Amino acid sequence: MVSGARCAGGKDGDAQTLGELSVGATPPPILKDTKMTIKLSSLKADIVAEREGQWIEPKDWPGLGALPGLAFLVRSTQYPPYLSARAAAQQRLAKKFDDGNVPPEELARADGTLAVEHLLMGWRGFDIPYAKDAAEQVLTDEAHRTLRDIVFWCATKVGKRDVEFMETEGKNSGPSSATS
């Protein structure tokens, strides 16, 4: 999503605020007296998937409930052409709206265009088949902000692996940063 500005009338934390969706992995439940060590290699991004795309199923969405069968073929929000285009869009909007308040319809148009041009490559589970023109029509429409949010959320998931943990009996294998 375009970040660095705020929609007119938006407040921090609401759906109209510009910024990245906060998405994080949920750590496993920690059992008493169990030490967990993360396999560093499991945090490595799958660069090929980030650039070529991956099918992501949102499964459910707050306020909508279950979304069985819905999936999006998306590239990652770390896709270099997307990052460049997003930076250019931010600069363009900053010049046009020097007070930082971007009208919701302008933001929808900018975010939707970025999604269609760089991230979204397909969908399944809707009553109409994916076509770039159809995607652009809905994703640039202010009223389809929930769909835009879902597409961007899916794009943040591309190329991420499940964090792997190892049970350990002692300390991590590296030297301690604490000195005595």
MITOR-849357 format. One line per 5 residues: number of its first residue (from 1); their letters; for each residue x, z, y of N, C-alpha, C. Coordinates in steps of 0.001 Angstrom, whole numbers. Example, Ala and Ser with C-alpha at 12.3 -4.5 7.8 and 13.67 -1.06 7.14 Angstrom:
1) AS) 13190/7800/-5690/12300/7800/-4500/13200/7800/-3300; 12850/7080/-2250/13670/7140/-1060/12900/7870/30
This chain:
1) MVSGA) 833/0/-1179/0/0/0/877/0/1241; 324/-500/2313/1029/-448/3578/1064/1016/3991; 2233/1522/4317/2307/2914/4757/3006/2966/6109; 2952/4120/6724/3607/4270/8009/2642/4231/9178; 1373/4022/8925/360/4022/9981/-877/4699/9421
6) RCAGG) -1819/4965/10268/-3051/5607/9824/-4241/4813/10318; -5259/4725/9463/-6492/4038/9856/-7170/4798/10972; -7860/4072/11808/-8656/4717/12850/-9663/5636/12195; -9712/6861/12644/-10669/7818/12109/-10215/8499/10847; -9107/8095/10251/-8637/8705/9011/-7904/10004/9264
11) KDGDA) -7910/10861/8271/-7182/12119/8331/-6193/12134/7191; -5125/12895/7351/-4152/12984/6276/-4840/13444/5002; -4535/12740/3904/-5059/13115/2611/-6353/12415/2227; -7045/11765/3182/-8287/11116/2782/-8019/9664/2396; -9041/8975/1964/-8892/7620/1447/-8459/6631/2517
16) QTLGE) -8601/6990/3782/-8227/6060/4827/-6784/6233/5289; -6097/7235/4815/-4720/7453/5235/-3799/6476/4531; -2894/5886/5272/-1930/4977/4684/-834/5790/4036; -398/5353/2909/697/6026/2230/589/5783/748; 1621/6143/63/1645/5938/-1371/762/6962/-2059
21) LSVGA) 150/6559/-3151/-607/7489/-3957/384/8411/-4647; 85/9691/-4698/992/10590/-5377/666/10585/-6861; 1571/10039/-7623/1380/9929/-9058/2582/10570/-9712; 2359/11466/-10625/3481/12095/-11304/3138/12351/-12749; 4175/12462/-13529/3979/12758/-14936/3607/14220/-15093
26) TPPPI) 2723/14493/-16022/2341/15857/-16310/3286/16398/-17372; 4006/17456/-17049/4937/17980/-18045/4172/18618/-19194; 4808/18690/-20354/4125/19313/-21483/3969/20798/-21229; 3011/21436/-21909/2872/22880/-21723/4149/23571/-22212; 4631/24496/-21441/5852/25210/-21799/5460/26452/-22589
31) LKDTK) 6006/26545/-23761/5740/27693/-24602/6719/28800/-24252; 6286/30025/-24353/7135/31167/-24043/8391/31107/-24908; 9517/31360/-24298/10820/31384/-24964/11261/30022/-25483; 10648/28939/-25041/11076/27611/-25437/11747/26964/-24241; 12967/26517/-24448/13674/25819/-23379/13538/24331/-23631
36) MTIKL) 13182/23612/-22593/12973/22172/-22716/14022/21456/-21880; 14565/20432/-22450/15526/19602/-21751/14978/18184/-21751; 15006/17550/-20591/14524/16174/-20462/15639/15224/-20878; 15275/14237/-21684/16221/13170/-22018/16342/12293/-20775; 17502/12291/-20162/17712/11546/-18924/17356/10069/-19090
41) SSLKA) 17677/9497/-20235/17403/8071/-20464/15907/7756/-20437; 15053/8762/-20673/13609/8504/-20667/13053/8349/-19254; 13838/8641/-18246/13402/8479/-16851/13750/7104/-16289; 14481/6326/-17068/14914/5002/-16628/13724/4042/-16582; 13579/3332/-15477/12480/2360/-15318/12736/1117/-16153
46) DIVAE) 11672/497/-16591/11744/-779/-17299/11662/-1877/-16228; 12814/-2331/-15779/12908/-3302/-14679/12211/-4614/-15041; 12327/-5052/-16275/11680/-6303/-16690/10165/-6176/-16532; 9581/-5076/-17000/8131/-4870/-16855/7743/-4787/-15386; 8570/-4132/-14565/8266/-4016/-13134/8148/-5388/-12484
51) REGQW) 8978/-6328/-12906/9009/-7646/-12272/8082/-8657/-12918; 7903/-8575/-14242/7069/-9546/-14942/5622/-9090/-15076; 5384/-7797/-14949/4037/-7262/-15026/3737/-6619/-16366; 2692/-5819/-16356/2294/-5061/-17534/796/-4778/-17425; 106/-4798/-18556/-1309/-4436/-18560/-1423/-2923/-18466
56) IEPKD) -2190/-2450/-17500/-2416/-1021/-17304/-3923/-768/-17353; -4328/210/-18147/-5735/590/-18264/-5952/1912/-17530; -6738/1917/-16458/-6952/3174/-15735/-7787/4203/-16495; -8533/3824/-17510/-9365/4677/-18367/-10484/5402/-17639; -10196/6088/-16558/-11240/6720/-15746/-10731/6836/-14320
61) WPGLG) -11657/7146/-13419/-11298/7245/-11999/-12181/8297/-11358; -11603/9164/-10515/-12418/10189/-9848/-13591/9559/-9094; -14762/10088/-9334/-15967/9585/-8686/-16637/8448/-9432; -15905/7799/-10340/-16479/6702/-11122/-16668/7084/-12581; -15856/7977/-13065/-15920/8364/-14467/-15133/7412/-15344
66) ALPGL) -15578/7276/-16588/-14880/6453/-17579/-14964/4972/-17214; -13878/4257/-17469/-13810/2818/-17201/-13356/2089/-18466; -14131/2194/-19546/-13692/1596/-20811/-13559/81/-20708; -12464/-432/-21229/-12247/-1875/-21252/-11648/-2449/-19989; -11534/-1660/-18940/-10972/-2167/-17685/-9451/-2114/-17752
71) AFLVR) -8803/-3199/-17383/-7341/-3257/-17367/-6887/-4263/-16317; -5704/-4027/-15788/-5123/-4901/-14773/-3719/-5300/-15194; -3414/-6574/-15063/-2059/-7067/-15266/-1401/-7028/-13891; -487/-6092/-13713/120/-5879/-12400/1634/-5741/-12500; 2273/-6097/-11403/3689/-5802/-11234/3795/-4428/-10573
76) STQYP) 4992/-3900/-10580/5245/-2588/-9999/5273/-2642/-8470; 4945/-1518/-7862/5105/-1395/-6409/6591/-1376/-6037; 7471/-1386/-7016/8917/-1499/-6778/9402/-2944/-6891; 8495/-3881/-7076/8814/-5310/-7168/9415/-5755/-5833; 10654/-6241/-5822/11340/-6536/-4550/10571/-7427/-3568
81) PYLSA) 9952/-8536/-3988/9198/-9328/-3002/8030/-8545/-2382; 7401/-7684/-3152/6331/-6839/-2594/6898/-5899/-1547; 8021/-5258/-1846/8623/-4318/-894/8978/-5013/420; 9515/-6214/328/9854/-6974/1543/8603/-7346/2331; 7588/-7833/1636/6345/-8224/2306/5647/-7008/2912
86) RAAAQ) 5690/-5869/2229/5071/-4647/2756/5782/-4202/4033; 7115/-4274/4045/7864/-3903/5251/7498/-4828/6417; 7374/-6116/6134/6987/-7072/7183/5572/-6781/7690; 4660/-6451/6779/3281/-6128/7176/3252/-4857/8030; 4058/-3880/7665/4131/-2643/8449/4591/-2942/9875
91) QRLAK) 5621/-3773/10001/6131/-4130/11333/5073/-4887/12129; 4408/-5810/11474/3376/-6615/12148/2235/-5714/12647; 1782/-4785/11798/700/-3885/12193/1152/-2905/13276; 2390/-2460/13207/2914/-1540/14219/2957/-2210/15598; 3310/-3489/15636/3323/-4219/16906/1905/-4439/17430
96) KFDDG) 1011/-4781/16529/-359/-5089/16923/-1131/-3840/17343; -863/-2712/16675/-1564/-1452/16948/-524/-394/17278; -25/-456/18520/1091/416/18893/735/1894/18930; -557/2232/18878/-938/3651/18817/-927/4175/17382; -651/3295/16389/-573/3700/14997/-1903/3766/14271
101) NVPPE) -3002/3528/14984/-4332/3578/14362/-4792/2164/14001; -4626/1821/12737/-4997/507/12251/-6468/549/11828; -7303/-345/12355/-8709/-367/11936/-8821/-603/10424; -9800/41/9784/-9938/-70/8334/-10011/-1513/7820; -10687/-2390/8553/-10790/-3773/8080/-9442/-4491/8115
106) ELARA) -8597/-4151/9084/-7252/-4742/9158/-6391/-4228/8009; -6483/-2954/7746/-5725/-2352/6653/-6158/-2942/5314; -7464/-3099/5122/-7979/-3689/3884/-7431/-5093/3694; -7435/-5860/4761/-6926/-7230/4698/-5436/-7249/4346; -4658/-6378/4988/-3212/-6338/4740/-2902/-5865/3317
111) DGTLA) -3498/-4749/2909/-3238/-4214/1572/-3748/-5159/490; -4938/-5717/690/-5498/-6634/-298/-4659/-7889/-462; -4192/-8416/651/-3345/-9609/601/-2036/-9310/-124; -1427/-8175/180/-187/-7786/-517/-424/-7663/-2021; -1536/-7038/-2393/-1837/-6854/-3815/-2009/-8200/-4515
116) VEHLL) -2768/-9091/-3911/-3043/-10387/-4527/-1786/-11256/-4587; -1000/-11260/-3522/176/-12127/-3477/1334/-11628/-4327; 1440/-10314/-4535/2649/-9788/-5178/2430/-8914/-6407; 1283/-8287/-6544/1115/-7304/-7617/126/-7729/-8706; -1092/-8057/-8336/-2142/-8336/-9314/-2020/-9742/-9878
121) MGWRG) -1954/-9827/-11212/-1838/-11130/-11879/-2984/-11393/-12846; -3829/-10389/-13058/-4955/-10585/-13962/-5779/-9317/-14089; -6991/-9472/-14611/-7818/-8320/-14924/-8700/-8667/-16103; -9188/-7637/-16738/-10188/-7805/-17783/-11135/-6609/-17713; -12365/-6843/-18145/-13348/-5774/-18127/-14377/-5893/-17016
126) FDIPY) -14265/-6920/-16176/-15261/-7160/-15132/-16223/-8249/-15584; -17330/-8381/-14860/-18328/-9392/-15186/-17901/-10792/-14776; -16808/-10918/-14052/-16273/-12236/-13711/-14821/-12294/-14167; -14384/-13453/-14659/-12988/-13566/-15088/-12056/-13529/-13878; -10799/-13162/-14129/-9828/-13114/-13042/-9582/-14517/-12498
131) AKDAA) -9588/-14614/-11203/-9170/-15807/-10467/-8574/-15283/-9165; -7480/-15855/-8745/-6803/-15372/-7541/-7743/-15358/-6336; -8569/-16385/-6187/-9509/-16440/-5061/-10510/-15291/-5100; -11032/-15013/-6291/-11991/-13904/-6437/-11315/-12573/-6131; -10095/-12405/-6632/-9348/-11166/-6380/-9099/-10984/-4889
136) EQVLT) -8722/-12057/-4209/-8474/-11962/-2771/-9752/-11626/-2011; -10848/-12193/-2424/-12120/-11924/-1745/-12488/-10444/-1831; -12351/-9841/-3000/-12743/-8434/-3120/-11673/-7481/-2609; -10417/-7774/-2857/-9371/-6825/-2462/-9105/-6786/-966; -9508/-7804/-233/-9349/-7779/1224/-10613/-7287/1927
141) DEAHR) -11628/-6949/1158/-12892/-6441/1691/-12781/-4923/1851; -13029/-4446/3048/-12946/-3011/3340/-13767/-2179/2353; -14923/-2673/1949/-15824/-1925/1074/-15289/-1763/-350; -14288/-2547/-717/-13711/-2454/-2063/-12442/-1597/-2088; -12400/-568/-1249/-11204/285/-1196/-10933/990/-2520
146) TLRDI) -11961/1331/-3270/-11741/1997/-4555/-11024/1050/-5518; -11440/-200/-5553/-10769/-1170/-6413/-9310/-1359/-5977; -9071/-1447/-4667/-7690/-1562/-4175/-6875/-358/-4622; -7454/847/-4477/-6749/2059/-4890/-6402/2023/-6376; -7336/1558/-7190/-7086/1482/-8637/-5955/494/-8925
151) VFWCA) -5978/-667/-8280/-4932/-1670/-8492/-3569/-1107/-8089; -3491/-462/-6930/-2215/110/-6499/-1774/1235/-7427; -2714/2060/-7882/-2364/3130/-8816/-1785/2533/-10093; -2436/1498/-10614/-1929/834/-11815/-518/292/-11572; -308/-284/-10398/1014/-836/-10076/2086/245/-10012
156) TKVGK) 1706/1481/-9682/2709/2565/-9673/3084/2989/-11088; 2263/2633/-12062/2517/3012/-13454/3399/2014/-14203; 3520/803/-13695/4265/-254/-14389/5743/115/-14505; 6273/-86/-15698/7698/129/-15924/8091/1573/-16152; 7120/2473/-16142/7432/3882/-16373/7284/4192/-17847
161) RDVEF) 8173/4999/-18318/8132/5417/-19719/7643/6849/-19782; 7201/7253/-20952/6844/8654/-21155/8112/9485/-21136; 8083/10565/-20407/9230/11458/-20347/9400/12093/-21726; 10623/12076/-22194/10925/12671/-23494/11646/13987/-23276; 11282/14972/-24105/11882/16294/-24018/12586/16622/-25329
166) METEG) 13611/17433/-25227/14317/17928/-26400/14250/19449/-26363; 14014/20042/-27499/14099/21499/-27558/15572/21857/-27665; 15985/22852/-26921/17381/23284/-26962/17441/24781/-27170; 18530/25173/-27758/18720/26610/-27968/19517/27220/-26838; 20325/26410/-26193/21193/26938/-25140/20953/26242/-23830
171) KNSGP) 22011/26215/-23032/21937/25594/-21709/22119/24096/-21811; 21869/23395/-20705/22129/21961/-20638/23592/21706/-20903; 23926/20505/-21323/25286/20187/-21741/26254/19993/-20587; 25800/19870/-19368/26701/19642/-18242/27233/20948/-17684; 28244/20848/-16820/28780/22055/-16192/27766/22661/-15230
176) SSATS) 27820/23927/-15084/26902/24641/-14197/27293/24401/-12749; 26299/24323/-11869/26591/24142/-10449/26812/25495/-9785; 26499/26556/-10482/26695/27892/-9917/28125/28345/-10178; 28665/29028/-9211/30005/29569/-9395/29939/31069/-9409; 30899/31704/-10136/30848/33162/-10203/31836/33796/-9303
